[in-house]
Amino acid sequence: MSAEFKTSKPIYSQIAERIIQQFVRGDLAPGEKLPSVREMAIQAGVNPNTIQRTYGELERLGVVETKRGQGTFMTEENDMKRKLRMDIQREMIAAFIENMRSIGFEDREIHESVNQFLNGGENGHD
């Protein structure tokens, strides 16, 4: 796990997002054990308290389970991966649309450009 973090968002939140993305991609399997707080802190180059907060947030979201004396494990709940995937998709689309609107594109133009791009167009322009 890279130790490069954005300053605009808390580090624990960024690490949580990376773990969620790894889970959604299939890099982390349901029920897989995560590194200990200490190990993850070393890997990420952060204070162990930051990882403790990350794991706490992931547990609150239902993404991980902490088993006393055994460690922290990815959830085995069947629908969680699908739900997380849809949440990420929704957030990314919303951010894209917001950015495009902020530079003056109308919804019709955004729609046309996205369709052209998905159909093999280089940059959405003729």
Secondary structure, DSSP 8 states (H G I E B T S, - for coil): ------TTS-HHHHHHHHHHHHHHHTSS-TT-B---HHHHHHHHTS-HHHHHHHHHHHHHTTSEEEETTTEEEE---TTHHHHHHHHHHHHHHHHHHHHHHHTT--HHHHHHHHHHHHTT-SSS--
